[in-house]
Amino acid sequence: MKIVYYSITGQTRRFIKKLDLPAYEIEPANPFFEINEPFVLVVPTYDIEMTEVVNDFLDFKDNAHQMLGVAGGGNRNFADLFVYTAKDIARDYHVPLVFAFEFSGTNEDVQNFQKVVMELESKRA
Ligand SMILES: Cc1cc2nc3c(=O)[nH]c(=O)nc-3n(C[C@H](O)[C@H](O)[C@H](O)COP(=O)(O)O)c2cc1C
């Protein structure tokens, strides 16, 4: 299973590097990449116009159908708006919100998210 992620200031990228799992980073210059395998999406939280490339990726070919779940990175100071980008994607694409973390994640976040990914993988097997 792959991790597909997007990162603007690098926090999400740092989180992903700590996971030690196969990952693909959505490129803002060309988000039209066909993934062709099941994945979990990890997205930071910003105004919609800043994360539209994630929708471009999801809406390309069969990509959205390969998404098993979405995780959100954010900042709890945003209170009710914490990880709303991931929540919106979960709602719009009918996938579960499987995890939420702040910035580049703590060691505990890394371990817990690895468990979530393993559980999603074993459910598919
Ligand atoms: C302009 C701006 C708006 C943000 N809005 C939100 C928000 O509404 N909710 C939230 O949880 N985090 C918000 N954040 C925090 C980022 O999502 C968080 O720092 C994230 O780790 C950034 O990931 P990245 O470095 O991979 O882009 C915002 C950050 C910035 C700079």
Ligand as a Chemical Component Dictionary entry (heavy atoms), coordinates in Angstrom:
data_LIG
# 
_chem_comp.id                   LIG 
_chem_comp.type                 NON-POLYMER 
_chem_comp.pdbx_formal_charge   0 
_chem_comp.three_letter_code    LIG 
# 
loop_
_chem_comp_atom.comp_id 
_chem_comp_atom.atom_id 
_chem_comp_atom.alt_atom_id 
_chem_comp_atom.type_symbol 
_chem_comp_atom.charge 
_chem_comp_atom.model_Cartn_x 
_chem_comp_atom.model_Cartn_y 
_chem_comp_atom.model_Cartn_z 
_chem_comp_atom.pdbx_ordinal 
LIG C1  C1  C 0 -2.067 30.018 5.692  1  
LIG C2  C2  C 0 -2.231 28.807 6.573  2  
LIG C3  C3  C 0 -3.504 28.359 6.877  3  
LIG C4  C4  C 0 -3.702 27.219 7.685  4  
LIG N1  N1  N 0 -4.968 26.812 8.003  5  
LIG C5  C5  C 0 -5.151 25.731 8.801  6  
LIG C6  C6  C 0 -6.455 25.314 9.179  7  
LIG O1  O1  O 0 -7.476 25.899 8.806  8  
LIG N2  N2  N 0 -6.584 24.196 9.959  9  
LIG C7  C7  C 0 -5.497 23.485 10.400 10 
LIG O2  O2  O 0 -5.678 22.487 11.082 11 
LIG N3  N3  N 0 -4.236 23.879 10.072 12 
LIG C8  C8  C 0 -4.044 24.975 9.294  13 
LIG N4  N4  N 0 -2.766 25.380 8.955  14 
LIG C9  C9  C 0 -1.631 24.599 9.466  15 
LIG C10 C10 C 0 -1.013 23.664 8.427  16 
LIG O3  O3  O 0 -1.980 22.804 7.853  17 
LIG C11 C11 C 0 0.058  22.822 9.137  18 
LIG O4  O4  O 0 1.113  23.661 9.552  19 
LIG C12 C12 C 0 0.611  21.707 8.253  20 
LIG O5  O5  O 0 1.483  20.896 9.032  21 
LIG C13 C13 C 0 1.358  22.245 7.061  22 
LIG O6  O6  O 0 1.768  21.163 6.259  23 
LIG P1  P1  P 0 2.864  21.327 5.095  24 
LIG O7  O7  O 0 4.089  21.948 5.733  25 
LIG O8  O8  O 0 3.134  19.926 4.646  26 
LIG O9  O9  O 0 2.291  22.187 4.023  27 
LIG C14 C14 C 0 -2.573 26.520 8.180  28 
LIG C15 C15 C 0 -1.278 26.977 7.863  29 
LIG C16 C16 C 0 -1.110 28.104 7.087  30 
LIG C17 C17 C 0 0.301  28.579 6.787  31 
# 
loop_
_chem_comp_bond.comp_id 
_chem_comp_bond.atom_id_1 
_chem_comp_bond.atom_id_2 
_chem_comp_bond.value_order 
_chem_comp_bond.pdbx_ordinal 
LIG C1  C2  SING 1  
LIG C2  C3  SING 2  
LIG C2  C16 DOUB 3  
LIG C3  C4  DOUB 4  
LIG C4  N1  SING 5  
LIG C4  C14 SING 6  
LIG N1  C5  DOUB 7  
LIG C5  C6  SING 8  
LIG C5  C8  SING 9  
LIG C6  O1  DOUB 10 
LIG C6  N2  SING 11 
LIG N2  C7  SING 12 
LIG C7  O2  DOUB 13 
LIG C7  N3  SING 14 
LIG N3  C8  DOUB 15 
LIG C8  N4  SING 16 
LIG N4  C9  SING 17 
LIG N4  C14 SING 18 
LIG C9  C10 SING 19 
LIG C10 O3  SING 20 
LIG C10 C11 SING 21 
LIG C11 O4  SING 22 
LIG C11 C12 SING 23 
LIG C12 O5  SING 24 
LIG C12 C13 SING 25 
LIG C13 O6  SING 26 
LIG O6  P1  SING 27 
LIG P1  O7  DOUB 28 
LIG P1  O8  SING 29 
LIG P1  O9  SING 30 
LIG C14 C15 DOUB 31 
LIG C15 C16 SING 32 
LIG C16 C17 SING 33 
# 
